[in-house]
Structure formats: structure tokens, C-alpha cells
Amino acid sequence: MRNTDSVSIFEMFSEIAVAINENSHRLVHLTDQEGRGDHGAITPDMFDAIEAALAGLEPSEWTPGRYFDLAAETLLTIPGVAPRLYASAFRRAGSALMRKRSILAEDFGNAFAAMATSFRDHAEREPGGAEIASVWLRAAKAYSAEAQAGGGIPACLEAATTAAEDKPAGFPARGAGELSSILVIRAMRDALSQEN
């Protein structure tokens, strides 16, 4: 029997790839406007590569954490700053989940917080990295608050998405890194709300 949580994580990465590709023109446009880096052009390639790497796996043989680990390993084969930024985040998520096969809201919250912390710690690597970190950190804070109130994964990710989309006053116009972060978090919500 296939592990439901592993299937959900695979579907999550597929959902992310779809969301990024559907918005690829917007991401490229924003990157061109910023005049720095290649975030918009390379992000679709990143998640296409992850989806392809995961597609041939049998979910019953993999834990959710190992899916994150393989996603990180895949990104390290792609040149560029953004792949390494996300690789570090996914590696930390995999470590947070360890070998658990059943993910509760607290478990995924630990992984989500680990990703947010990674983006904060490596913000200087990517043009707009501080803005990317800001999206993830406020989303992680909202996720944690909802989890402490007893919310499940869908409610926690709904709160995280709302916080990610809520741009603080005084911040500059949304850039490619911020948009891609919001798209990733939103796709996580959409995918993991279906079976939890």
C-alpha cells in the first residue's frame, strides 16, 4: 500500500511546478524589471527537474523527508544561485521530517520553519534574498500560530499563504523572488489541503 503522506508530498512538488510554469512570464518580467539575477528564468527549470526526478519513484518506499532530500540533491545539479537557495531550504526540511512516514501539522510546521530559517540564513546569496526570507518568515510565524491553536495542515497552510501574500507597509514593489515564494507556499496549501 502506498504511503499517503509520501504521495501528498510528491503531488505538492508537482503542484509547485505547475504554479511556477503558469506564472513564468510574470517571473521573467519582474526579473527583467529588477535588472538583477536570473530568478525568473531559472525557477521553472528548477521545479520541472524536481518533478521529473520524483516521478519514477514508488511512494511506499520513500518517506516525505527523503522526497525533500532528493529535491535538494536535484537542485544542486542546476547552475545558479536560486537552485542552491532552495536546495538548502529543502535539505533542512528533510532533516526536520527525519524518517517519519505520517506527517502531522506540527511535523510539517517544523519543516516549514526550517525552510524559512534557511532562506533567512542565506538571504545574501540571492538578489532580493531579504524579501524572499521575509515572505517565508512571516508565513512560518502564521503557520505556527495556527498550529498552536489546534489547526491541521490545511488550516495552517491557509494561514501561511495569507501571511505570505500580505505585504508589509513600506516594502518595495513585489519582485520575482517574492512572487515565486508566494506561488510555492500557495501550491503547498493547494496540494496538501486535498488529503489532510
Secondary structure, 3 states (H helix, E strand, C coil): CCCHHHHHHHHHHHHHHHHHHHCHHHHHHHHHHHCCCCHHHHHHHHHHHHHHHHHCCCHHHCCHHHHHHHHHHHHCCCCCHHHHHHHHHHHHHHHHHCCCCCCCHHHHHHHHHHHHHHHHHCHHHCCCHHHHHHHHHHHHHHHHHHHHCCCCHHHHHHHHHHHHHCCCCCCCCCCHHHHHHHHHHHHHHHHHCCCC
